[in-house]
Amino acid sequence: MAISSAFLVASYQVRITEAIGSRDANELFLNVIIQFFLIFIFVLIVATFAAFIISRNISRPLRVLTEAARIIGEGNLNISIKISRKDEIGTLGEFFNNMVIKIKDAQERQKEISRLKSEFITVAAHQLRTPLSIVKWAYRSVLDGDFGPVSDAQKDILGKANIANESMINLVHNLLDAARIEEGRFGYVFVRLDFINFLKSLLEEKKIVAEKKKVRLLSGNTIHGEVWLNADKERLSIAIGNIVDNAIRYTVAGGSVELNISQEDAWVTLSIRDTGIGIAPEDKDRLFTKFYRGSNVMHMETEGTGLGLFISRNIIKSHGGEIWCDSEQSKGTTFFIKLP
């Protein structure tokens, strides 16, 4: 109305001036303008207040939903939002709460399945360990001639059977270690450890395997001096030993595996570089998960549990360290182990 009045007065200002005089016309025009601005300000205030109320009614529930989603993203499912509205926002809140309940139920079922699986693996592994040890003793006794002479052909067959039995024993040990890690029973005894001498001893142990595979096992010129760690020697030997074993196993004859260390501030980093088959890009994200083996690895080595890297990562993390790798398929892999 104010705008229409202003346009009307402006359009007929000349005729109005002729009819009522210039002075009265100017006063009329000024009054219309003042009324226009007053009405405009009033409408603006009302619109702003209405927009604030509407925005508040919509944005506050959305902020609540956003905060709840953030909390769930951090892994906390013990949350329920309260929205008493009956509109679309209220429906969204009810859907959100139902979704949280379903996720929580699924998580509980997954935990129970994981617990039962770990329990089954533990029981099965324990049941297998004793008979496998007896079989190992029997093979060694026959091969050593404790029960009489053994022909070369018999030794060859028994030797292969003994190697297969050793693989089964290693599998049982890995299964038990993985189960203990998941159950929080993989205990550690931390002592002051001379890391350099530890690595030298480990290299000596692995040289026999490397020579049999015709792979050169090298220690870089940085492995000297003194580096002390607070570590569990037995567990750390398993972790680093798994990485070295893999490097040797997946490197073709004539290749090499080299260990180097570097020290920076309060950290020491061990690198284990091989000239092996490398890791396919699609396998890198699942490299440290349980029972996972890359497709190129399975083609080269049919034996293996897919537990070695899972165990190694957990041991390194329990020592306050990190483990990662760089790899190029068909050109080799370098694993890095960083320890405090």
Summary of the structure (lengths in Angstrom):
residues: 340
radius of gyration: 37.8
end to end distance: 78.5
largest distance: 141.1
contacts: 917
relative contact order: 0.06
helix: 64%
strand: 13%
